[in-house]
Every structure is written in C-alpha cells, then in structure tokens.
Amino acid sequence: MGRVTLRWRRRLTMTLKDLVQRYRELAAEPGKPVPLESFGLPEGETEKVFGDLDEDYHISRHLHFTRGAGRSYRISGEEVTHVAIDEGMSKLL
C-alpha cells in the first residue's frame, strides 16, 4: 500500500470583523489610510484577504486603496500600499 503524506498548513484567515477592528486600532481617525503591512499578515495572505474583500461589491465600496510610500501589494491587479475603510463598513458587521 502507498504511503500517504499529510501536509498541515497554518490557516491565516482574518474575518471582516477582525480586519475592521485592526484597522480602527491602526488608523488615527476613520477613513485615514493605513499601510497594508501594518495588518501583520504575510504578503500572500494580505493580497488574498484584501483581494477577496475587494471583489465583494457590498464590502469594496467601503475600502479605498491608495499607493504611496511603503511596501506595495497587488490587490485586484493594482499595486497599492494603503487602505482606508469607511465608517459605513460597521453596518456590514
């Protein structure tokens, strides 16, 4: 019988609630851009989490990505460094 190898991978998902809470901790005020690297996620996870959120119309209209100084990430095909989240996101939680 063949040998079966299982690979365990740490799942690094962040819920929308967790993400908004973290944003609020980082932002000086609502709607202020925050560097994506400040969320403390690995590069691939940052791109996946924010990319998935950007694909959802109800969520994406509250996310505002910009490019400035700092580490850049590819979100929905765009190179961005910061995100600002509207207060309206709270209604989705």
Jmol script that loads the backbone (N, CA, C; Angstrom):
load data "model"
ATOM      1  N   MET A   1       0.838  -1.171   0.000  1.00  0.00           N
ATOM      2  CA  MET A   1       0.000   0.000   0.000  1.00  0.00           C
ATOM      3  C   MET A   1       0.888   1.241   0.000  1.00  0.00           C
ATOM      4  N   GLY A   2       0.486   2.271  -0.754  1.00  0.00           N
ATOM      5  CA  GLY A   2       1.269   3.504  -0.863  1.00  0.00           C
ATOM      6  C   GLY A   2       1.260   4.309   0.421  1.00  0.00           C
ATOM      7  N   ARG A   3       2.276   5.078   0.558  1.00  0.00           N
ATOM      8  CA  ARG A   3       2.395   5.927   1.733  1.00  0.00           C
ATOM      9  C   ARG A   3       1.662   7.242   1.485  1.00  0.00           C
ATOM     10  N   VAL A   4       0.880   7.665   2.444  1.00  0.00           N
ATOM     11  CA  VAL A   4       0.133   8.918   2.334  1.00  0.00           C
ATOM     12  C   VAL A   4       0.808   9.957   3.217  1.00  0.00           C
ATOM     13  N   THR A   5       1.109  11.099   2.634  1.00  0.00           N
ATOM     14  CA  THR A   5       1.724  12.176   3.390  1.00  0.00           C
ATOM     15  C   THR A   5       0.717  13.302   3.541  1.00  0.00           C
ATOM     16  N   LEU A   6       0.494  13.700   4.760  1.00  0.00           N
ATOM     17  CA  LEU A   6      -0.401  14.823   5.024  1.00  0.00           C
ATOM     18  C   LEU A   6       0.432  16.059   5.308  1.00  0.00           C
ATOM     19  N   ARG A   7       0.070  17.130   4.678  1.00  0.00           N
ATOM     20  CA  ARG A   7       0.764  18.384   4.936  1.00  0.00           C
ATOM     21  C   ARG A   7      -0.188  19.303   5.666  1.00  0.00           C
ATOM     22  N   TRP A   8       0.213  19.708   6.826  1.00  0.00           N
ATOM     23  CA  TRP A   8      -0.602  20.626   7.618  1.00  0.00           C
ATOM     24  C   TRP A   8      -0.126  22.021   7.341  1.00  0.00           C
ATOM     25  N   ARG A   9      -1.049  22.863   7.056  1.00  0.00           N
ATOM     26  CA  ARG A   9      -0.727  24.244   6.759  1.00  0.00           C
ATOM     27  C   ARG A   9      -1.510  25.133   7.710  1.00  0.00           C
ATOM     28  N   ARG A  10      -0.832  26.082   8.283  1.00  0.00           N
ATOM     29  CA  ARG A  10      -1.494  27.025   9.179  1.00  0.00           C
ATOM     30  C   ARG A  10      -2.449  27.894   8.357  1.00  0.00           C
ATOM     31  N   ARG A  11      -3.655  27.972   8.786  1.00  0.00           N
ATOM     32  CA  ARG A  11      -4.662  28.761   8.082  1.00  0.00           C
ATOM     33  C   ARG A  11      -4.640  30.186   8.649  1.00  0.00           C
ATOM     34  N   LEU A  12      -4.387  31.153   7.793  1.00  0.00           N
ATOM     35  CA  LEU A  12      -4.221  32.527   8.229  1.00  0.00           C
ATOM     36  C   LEU A  12      -5.363  33.410   7.742  1.00  0.00           C
ATOM     37  N   THR A  13      -6.550  33.087   8.094  1.00  0.00           N
ATOM     38  CA  THR A  13      -7.659  33.909   7.636  1.00  0.00           C
ATOM     39  C   THR A  13      -7.990  34.962   8.677  1.00  0.00           C
ATOM     40  N   MET A  14      -8.466  36.068   8.194  1.00  0.00           N
ATOM     41  CA  MET A  14      -8.869  37.162   9.060  1.00  0.00           C
ATOM     42  C   MET A  14     -10.313  37.479   8.714  1.00  0.00           C
ATOM     43  N   THR A  15     -11.179  37.489   9.696  1.00  0.00           N
ATOM     44  CA  THR A  15     -12.575  37.802   9.435  1.00  0.00           C
ATOM     45  C   THR A  15     -12.719  39.297   9.155  1.00  0.00           C
ATOM     46  N   LEU A  16     -13.825  39.655   8.559  1.00  0.00           N
ATOM     47  CA  LEU A  16     -14.094  41.063   8.285  1.00  0.00           C
ATOM     48  C   LEU A  16     -14.126  41.855   9.591  1.00  0.00           C
ATOM     49  N   LYS A  17     -14.729  41.294  10.595  1.00  0.00           N
ATOM     50  CA  LYS A  17     -14.799  41.956  11.902  1.00  0.00           C
ATOM     51  C   LYS A  17     -13.401  42.178  12.470  1.00  0.00           C
ATOM     52  N   ASP A  18     -12.545  41.160  12.387  1.00  0.00           N
ATOM     53  CA  ASP A  18     -11.162  41.285  12.867  1.00  0.00           C
ATOM     54  C   ASP A  18     -10.406  42.361  12.091  1.00  0.00           C
ATOM     55  N   LEU A  19     -10.604  42.368  10.782  1.00  0.00           N
ATOM     56  CA  LEU A  19      -9.918  43.323   9.933  1.00  0.00           C
ATOM     57  C   LEU A  19     -10.337  44.759  10.270  1.00  0.00           C
ATOM     58  N   VAL A  20     -11.624  44.988  10.428  1.00  0.00           N
ATOM     59  CA  VAL A  20     -12.128  46.329  10.759  1.00  0.00           C
ATOM     60  C   VAL A  20     -11.636  46.742  12.146  1.00  0.00           C
ATOM     61  N   GLN A  21     -11.644  45.819  13.087  1.00  0.00           N
ATOM     62  CA  GLN A  21     -11.153  46.121  14.436  1.00  0.00           C
ATOM     63  C   GLN A  21      -9.674  46.507  14.385  1.00  0.00           C
ATOM     64  N   ARG A  22      -8.898  45.759  13.625  1.00  0.00           N
ATOM     65  CA  ARG A  22      -7.457  46.056  13.495  1.00  0.00           C
ATOM     66  C   ARG A  22      -7.258  47.412  12.824  1.00  0.00           C
ATOM     67  N   TYR A  23      -8.040  47.701  11.801  1.00  0.00           N
ATOM     68  CA  TYR A  23      -7.954  48.994  11.126  1.00  0.00           C
ATOM     69  C   TYR A  23      -8.210  50.123  12.124  1.00  0.00           C
ATOM     70  N   ARG A  24      -9.232  49.981  12.922  1.00  0.00           N
ATOM     71  CA  ARG A  24      -9.571  51.018  13.911  1.00  0.00           C
ATOM     72  C   ARG A  24      -8.437  51.235  14.919  1.00  0.00           C
ATOM     73  N   GLU A  25      -7.735  50.164  15.251  1.00  0.00           N
ATOM     74  CA  GLU A  25      -6.599  50.285  16.166  1.00  0.00           C
ATOM     75  C   GLU A  25      -5.447  51.050  15.507  1.00  0.00           C
ATOM     76  N   LEU A  26      -5.280  50.876  14.206  1.00  0.00           N
ATOM     77  CA  LEU A  26      -4.158  51.463  13.480  1.00  0.00           C
ATOM     78  C   LEU A  26      -4.415  52.882  12.977  1.00  0.00           C
ATOM     79  N   ALA A  27      -5.641  53.171  12.605  1.00  0.00           N
ATOM     80  CA  ALA A  27      -5.967  54.467  11.995  1.00  0.00           C
ATOM     81  C   ALA A  27      -6.079  55.560  13.051  1.00  0.00           C
ATOM     82  N   ALA A  28      -5.547  56.714  12.722  1.00  0.00           N
ATOM     83  CA  ALA A  28      -5.653  57.853  13.638  1.00  0.00           C
ATOM     84  C   ALA A  28      -7.089  58.348  13.725  1.00  0.00           C
ATOM     85  N   GLU A  29      -7.838  58.164  12.638  1.00  0.00           N
ATOM     86  CA  GLU A  29      -9.243  58.570  12.583  1.00  0.00           C
ATOM     87  C   GLU A  29      -9.923  57.767  11.483  1.00  0.00           C
ATOM     88  N   PRO A  30     -11.241  57.631  11.521  1.00  0.00           N
ATOM     89  CA  PRO A  30     -11.950  56.867  10.491  1.00  0.00           C
ATOM     90  C   PRO A  30     -11.671  57.433   9.097  1.00  0.00           C
ATOM     91  N   GLY A  31     -11.444  56.545   8.157  1.00  0.00           N
ATOM     92  CA  GLY A  31     -11.195  56.948   6.782  1.00  0.00           C
ATOM     93  C   GLY A  31      -9.755  57.318   6.485  1.00  0.00           C
ATOM     94  N   LYS A  32      -8.881  57.261   7.474  1.00  0.00           N
ATOM     95  CA  LYS A  32      -7.470  57.590   7.287  1.00  0.00           C
ATOM     96  C   LYS A  32      -6.735  56.386   6.695  1.00  0.00           C
ATOM     97  N   PRO A  33      -5.921  56.591   5.646  1.00  0.00           N
ATOM     98  CA  PRO A  33      -5.177  55.472   5.058  1.00  0.00           C
ATOM     99  C   PRO A  33      -4.177  54.849   6.044  1.00  0.00           C
ATOM    100  N   VAL A  34      -4.121  53.529   6.015  1.00  0.00           N
ATOM    101  CA  VAL A  34      -3.226  52.752   6.873  1.00  0.00           C
ATOM    102  C   VAL A  34      -2.400  51.837   5.969  1.00  0.00           C
ATOM    103  N   PRO A  35      -1.095  51.725   6.206  1.00  0.00           N
ATOM    104  CA  PRO A  35      -0.284  50.810   5.397  1.00  0.00           C
ATOM    105  C   PRO A  35      -0.789  49.370   5.535  1.00  0.00           C
ATOM    106  N   LEU A  36      -0.900  48.687   4.414  1.00  0.00           N
ATOM    107  CA  LEU A  36      -1.356  47.295   4.432  1.00  0.00           C
ATOM    108  C   LEU A  36      -0.428  46.411   5.256  1.00  0.00           C
ATOM    109  N   GLU A  37       0.857  46.725   5.242  1.00  0.00           N
ATOM    110  CA  GLU A  37       1.800  45.903   6.002  1.00  0.00           C
ATOM    111  C   GLU A  37       1.553  45.979   7.505  1.00  0.00           C
ATOM    112  N   SER A  38       0.845  47.022   7.962  1.00  0.00           N
ATOM    113  CA  SER A  38       0.556  47.182   9.391  1.00  0.00           C
ATOM    114  C   SER A  38      -0.404  46.129   9.934  1.00  0.00           C
ATOM    115  N   PHE A  39      -1.117  45.442   9.045  1.00  0.00           N
ATOM    116  CA  PHE A  39      -2.066  44.425   9.495  1.00  0.00           C
ATOM    117  C   PHE A  39      -1.352  43.160   9.966  1.00  0.00           C
ATOM    118  N   GLY A  40      -0.052  43.058   9.679  1.00  0.00           N
ATOM    119  CA  GLY A  40       0.752  41.960  10.197  1.00  0.00           C
ATOM    120  C   GLY A  40       0.540  40.613   9.535  1.00  0.00           C
ATOM    121  N   LEU A  41       0.015  40.608   8.317  1.00  0.00           N
ATOM    122  CA  LEU A  41      -0.198  39.358   7.584  1.00  0.00           C
ATOM    123  C   LEU A  41       0.942  39.133   6.599  1.00  0.00           C
ATOM    124  N   PRO A  42       1.261  37.878   6.291  1.00  0.00           N
ATOM    125  CA  PRO A  42       2.246  37.617   5.246  1.00  0.00           C
ATOM    126  C   PRO A  42       1.759  38.195   3.906  1.00  0.00           C
ATOM    127  N   GLU A  43       2.688  38.439   2.995  1.00  0.00           N
ATOM    128  CA  GLU A  43       2.361  39.063   1.710  1.00  0.00           C
ATOM    129  C   GLU A  43       1.204  38.382   0.985  1.00  0.00           C
ATOM    130  N   GLY A  44       1.287  37.084   0.792  1.00  0.00           N
ATOM    131  CA  GLY A  44       0.242  36.357   0.075  1.00  0.00           C
ATOM    132  C   GLY A  44      -1.106  36.431   0.761  1.00  0.00           C
ATOM    133  N   GLU A  45      -1.097  36.381   2.070  1.00  0.00           N
ATOM    134  CA  GLU A  45      -2.347  36.451   2.831  1.00  0.00           C
ATOM    135  C   GLU A  45      -2.948  37.853   2.751  1.00  0.00           C
ATOM    136  N   THR A  46      -2.101  38.874   2.808  1.00  0.00           N
ATOM    137  CA  THR A  46      -2.576  40.256   2.664  1.00  0.00           C
ATOM    138  C   THR A  46      -3.269  40.425   1.323  1.00  0.00           C
ATOM    139  N   GLU A  47      -2.625  39.958   0.263  1.00  0.00           N
ATOM    140  CA  GLU A  47      -3.195  40.091  -1.077  1.00  0.00           C
ATOM    141  C   GLU A  47      -4.482  39.288  -1.216  1.00  0.00           C
ATOM    142  N   LYS A  48      -4.534  38.121  -0.618  1.00  0.00           N
ATOM    143  CA  LYS A  48      -5.744  37.292  -0.711  1.00  0.00           C
ATOM    144  C   LYS A  48      -6.899  37.898   0.072  1.00  0.00           C
ATOM    145  N   VAL A  49      -6.660  38.250   1.319  1.00  0.00           N
ATOM    146  CA  VAL A  49      -7.730  38.797   2.169  1.00  0.00           C
ATOM    147  C   VAL A  49      -8.302  40.071   1.556  1.00  0.00           C
ATOM    148  N   PHE A  50      -7.438  41.017   1.247  1.00  0.00           N
ATOM    149  CA  PHE A  50      -7.933  42.284   0.710  1.00  0.00           C
ATOM    150  C   PHE A  50      -8.457  42.126  -0.717  1.00  0.00           C
ATOM    151  N   GLY A  51      -7.869  41.232  -1.493  1.00  0.00           N
ATOM    152  CA  GLY A  51      -8.374  40.967  -2.839  1.00  0.00           C
ATOM    153  C   GLY A  51      -9.765  40.361  -2.805  1.00  0.00           C
ATOM    154  N   ASP A  52      -9.980  39.407  -1.919  1.00  0.00           N
ATOM    155  CA  ASP A  52     -11.308  38.793  -1.785  1.00  0.00           C
ATOM    156  C   ASP A  52     -12.347  39.823  -1.347  1.00  0.00           C
ATOM    157  N   LEU A  53     -11.977  40.682  -0.406  1.00  0.00           N
ATOM    158  CA  LEU A  53     -12.908  41.714   0.052  1.00  0.00           C
ATOM    159  C   LEU A  53     -13.205  42.719  -1.063  1.00  0.00           C
ATOM    160  N   ASP A  54     -12.199  43.023  -1.865  1.00  0.00           N
ATOM    161  CA  ASP A  54     -12.378  43.985  -2.947  1.00  0.00           C
ATOM    162  C   ASP A  54     -13.294  43.447  -4.044  1.00  0.00           C
ATOM    163  N   GLU A  55     -13.433  42.148  -4.135  1.00  0.00           N
ATOM    164  CA  GLU A  55     -14.302  41.539  -5.144  1.00  0.00           C
ATOM    165  C   GLU A  55     -15.774  41.541  -4.725  1.00  0.00           C
ATOM    166  N   ASP A  56     -16.047  41.783  -3.469  1.00  0.00           N
ATOM    167  CA  ASP A  56     -17.426  41.810  -2.972  1.00  0.00           C
ATOM    168  C   ASP A  56     -17.940  43.242  -3.022  1.00  0.00           C
ATOM    169  N   TYR A  57     -18.940  43.503  -3.845  1.00  0.00           N
ATOM    170  CA  TYR A  57     -19.432  44.860  -4.052  1.00  0.00           C
ATOM    171  C   TYR A  57     -19.837  45.547  -2.753  1.00  0.00           C
ATOM    172  N   HIS A  58     -20.549  44.849  -1.897  1.00  0.00           N
ATOM    173  CA  HIS A  58     -21.051  45.458  -0.664  1.00  0.00           C
ATOM    174  C   HIS A  58     -19.925  45.849   0.284  1.00  0.00           C
ATOM    175  N   ILE A  59     -18.823  45.130   0.203  1.00  0.00           N
ATOM    176  CA  ILE A  59     -17.673  45.441   1.047  1.00  0.00           C
ATOM    177  C   ILE A  59     -16.747  46.431   0.348  1.00  0.00           C
ATOM    178  N   SER A  60     -16.483  46.215  -0.937  1.00  0.00           N
ATOM    179  CA  SER A  60     -15.477  47.014  -1.641  1.00  0.00           C
ATOM    180  C   SER A  60     -15.804  48.495  -1.702  1.00  0.00           C
ATOM    181  N   ARG A  61     -17.064  48.844  -1.656  1.00  0.00           N
ATOM    182  CA  ARG A  61     -17.392  50.275  -1.716  1.00  0.00           C
ATOM    183  C   ARG A  61     -16.982  51.018  -0.455  1.00  0.00           C
ATOM    184  N   HIS A  62     -16.605  50.278   0.601  1.00  0.00           N
ATOM    185  CA  HIS A  62     -16.134  50.894   1.839  1.00  0.00           C
ATOM    186  C   HIS A  62     -14.609  50.839   1.968  1.00  0.00           C
ATOM    187  N   LEU A  63     -13.953  50.194   1.006  1.00  0.00           N
ATOM    188  CA  LEU A  63     -12.491  50.084   1.002  1.00  0.00           C
ATOM    189  C   LEU A  63     -11.927  51.040  -0.037  1.00  0.00           C
ATOM    190  N   HIS A  64     -10.907  51.789   0.350  1.00  0.00           N
ATOM    191  CA  HIS A  64     -10.276  52.737  -0.575  1.00  0.00           C
ATOM    192  C   HIS A  64      -8.773  52.501  -0.543  1.00  0.00           C
ATOM    193  N   PHE A  65      -8.268  51.913  -1.624  1.00  0.00           N
ATOM    194  CA  PHE A  65      -6.851  51.599  -1.720  1.00  0.00           C
ATOM    195  C   PHE A  65      -6.113  52.748  -2.385  1.00  0.00           C
ATOM    196  N   THR A  66      -4.904  53.020  -1.894  1.00  0.00           N
ATOM    197  CA  THR A  66      -4.054  54.046  -2.481  1.00  0.00           C
ATOM    198  C   THR A  66      -2.631  53.531  -2.567  1.00  0.00           C
ATOM    199  N   ARG A  67      -1.849  54.232  -3.353  1.00  0.00           N
ATOM    200  CA  ARG A  67      -0.442  53.888  -3.477  1.00  0.00           C
ATOM    201  C   ARG A  67       0.383  55.064  -2.993  1.00  0.00           C
ATOM    202  N   GLY A  68       1.277  54.786  -2.085  1.00  0.00           N
ATOM    203  CA  GLY A  68       2.167  55.808  -1.545  1.00  0.00           C
ATOM    204  C   GLY A  68       3.490  55.173  -1.191  1.00  0.00           C
ATOM    205  N   ALA A  69       4.153  55.738  -0.225  1.00  0.00           N
ATOM    206  CA  ALA A  69       5.431  55.192   0.222  1.00  0.00           C
ATOM    207  C   ALA A  69       5.188  53.929   1.039  1.00  0.00           C
ATOM    208  N   GLY A  70       6.080  52.989   0.912  1.00  0.00           N
ATOM    209  CA  GLY A  70       5.982  51.771   1.705  1.00  0.00           C
ATOM    210  C   GLY A  70       5.847  50.520   0.861  1.00  0.00           C
ATOM    211  N   ARG A  71       5.685  49.409   1.528  1.00  0.00           N
ATOM    212  CA  ARG A  71       5.564  48.084   0.915  1.00  0.00           C
ATOM    213  C   ARG A  71       4.313  48.030   0.058  1.00  0.00           C
ATOM    214  N   SER A  72       4.459  47.595  -1.201  1.00  0.00           N
ATOM    215  CA  SER A  72       3.285  47.509  -2.070  1.00  0.00           C
ATOM    216  C   SER A  72       2.807  46.071  -2.208  1.00  0.00           C
ATOM    217  N   TYR A  73       1.518  45.942  -2.446  1.00  0.00           N
ATOM    218  CA  TYR A  73       0.843  44.666  -2.618  1.00  0.00           C
ATOM    219  C   TYR A  73      -0.031  44.763  -3.859  1.00  0.00           C
ATOM    220  N   ARG A  74      -0.261  43.620  -4.490  1.00  0.00           N
ATOM    221  CA  ARG A  74      -1.128  43.585  -5.668  1.00  0.00           C
ATOM    222  C   ARG A  74      -2.523  43.161  -5.215  1.00  0.00           C
ATOM    223  N   ILE A  75      -3.448  44.127  -5.267  1.00  0.00           N
ATOM    224  CA  ILE A  75      -4.833  43.890  -4.879  1.00  0.00           C
ATOM    225  C   ILE A  75      -5.696  44.112  -6.114  1.00  0.00           C
ATOM    226  N   SER A  76      -6.373  43.065  -6.545  1.00  0.00           N
ATOM    227  CA  SER A  76      -7.238  43.147  -7.733  1.00  0.00           C
ATOM    228  C   SER A  76      -6.494  43.731  -8.930  1.00  0.00           C
ATOM    229  N   GLY A  77      -5.258  43.326  -9.104  1.00  0.00           N
ATOM    230  CA  GLY A  77      -4.462  43.742 -10.252  1.00  0.00           C
ATOM    231  C   GLY A  77      -3.779  45.086 -10.123  1.00  0.00           C
ATOM    232  N   GLU A  78      -3.975  45.775  -9.027  1.00  0.00           N
ATOM    233  CA  GLU A  78      -3.379  47.099  -8.809  1.00  0.00           C
ATOM    234  C   GLU A  78      -2.311  47.033  -7.722  1.00  0.00           C
ATOM    235  N   GLU A  79      -1.236  47.788  -7.908  1.00  0.00           N
ATOM    236  CA  GLU A  79      -0.209  47.906  -6.876  1.00  0.00           C
ATOM    237  C   GLU A  79      -0.658  48.982  -5.889  1.00  0.00           C
ATOM    238  N   VAL A  80      -0.849  48.603  -4.634  1.00  0.00           N
ATOM    239  CA  VAL A  80      -1.299  49.534  -3.598  1.00  0.00           C
ATOM    240  C   VAL A  80      -0.461  49.364  -2.337  1.00  0.00           C
ATOM    241  N   THR A  81      -0.471  50.383  -1.503  1.00  0.00           N
ATOM    242  CA  THR A  81       0.291  50.337  -0.256  1.00  0.00           C
ATOM    243  C   THR A  81      -0.583  50.554   0.974  1.00  0.00           C
ATOM    244  N   HIS A  82      -1.704  51.263   0.803  1.00  0.00           N
ATOM    245  CA  HIS A  82      -2.544  51.665   1.935  1.00  0.00           C
ATOM    246  C   HIS A  82      -4.014  51.339   1.677  1.00  0.00           C
ATOM    247  N   VAL A  83      -4.757  51.255   2.763  1.00  0.00           N
ATOM    248  CA  VAL A  83      -6.206  51.104   2.675  1.00  0.00           C
ATOM    249  C   VAL A  83      -6.853  52.031   3.701  1.00  0.00           C
ATOM    250  N   ALA A  84      -7.968  52.624   3.296  1.00  0.00           N
ATOM    251  CA  ALA A  84      -8.811  53.391   4.209  1.00  0.00           C
ATOM    252  C   ALA A  84     -10.171  52.699   4.206  1.00  0.00           C
ATOM    253  N   ILE A  85     -10.778  52.614   5.366  1.00  0.00           N
ATOM    254  CA  ILE A  85     -12.078  51.948   5.489  1.00  0.00           C
ATOM    255  C   ILE A  85     -13.095  52.953   6.017  1.00  0.00           C
ATOM    256  N   ASP A  86     -14.196  53.094   5.270  1.00  0.00           N
ATOM    257  CA  ASP A  86     -15.280  53.992   5.679  1.00  0.00           C
ATOM    258  C   ASP A  86     -15.969  53.474   6.930  1.00  0.00           C
ATOM    259  N   GLU A  87     -16.539  54.388   7.681  1.00  0.00           N
ATOM    260  CA  GLU A  87     -17.326  54.017   8.855  1.00  0.00           C
ATOM    261  C   GLU A  87     -18.545  53.178   8.469  1.00  0.00           C
ATOM    262  N   GLY A  88     -19.026  53.325   7.240  1.00  0.00           N
ATOM    263  CA  GLY A  88     -20.165  52.561   6.780  1.00  0.00           C
ATOM    264  C   GLY A  88     -19.943  51.061   6.817  1.00  0.00           C
ATOM    265  N   MET A  89     -18.693  50.647   6.874  1.00  0.00           N
ATOM    266  CA  MET A  89     -18.373  49.214   6.951  1.00  0.00           C
ATOM    267  C   MET A  89     -18.985  48.600   8.210  1.00  0.00           C
ATOM    268  N   SER A  90     -19.129  49.388   9.262  1.00  0.00           N
ATOM    269  CA  SER A  90     -19.681  48.893  10.524  1.00  0.00           C
ATOM    270  C   SER A  90     -21.056  48.280  10.351  1.00  0.00           C
ATOM    271  N   LYS A  91     -21.821  48.778   9.388  1.00  0.00           N
ATOM    272  CA  LYS A  91     -23.173  48.262   9.133  1.00  0.00           C
ATOM    273  C   LYS A  91     -23.148  46.841   8.601  1.00  0.00           C
ATOM    274  N   LEU A  92     -22.012  46.420   8.053  1.00  0.00           N
ATOM    275  CA  LEU A  92     -21.893  45.080   7.485  1.00  0.00           C
ATOM    276  C   LEU A  92     -21.461  44.039   8.506  1.00  0.00           C
ATOM    277  N   LEU A  93     -21.058  44.484   9.678  1.00  0.00           N
ATOM    278  CA  LEU A  93     -20.536  43.542  10.675  1.00  0.00           C
ATOM    279  C   LEU A  93     -21.624  42.850  11.445  1.00  0.00           C
TER     280      LEU A  93
END
end "model"
wireframe off; spacefill off
backbone 0.3
color backbone group
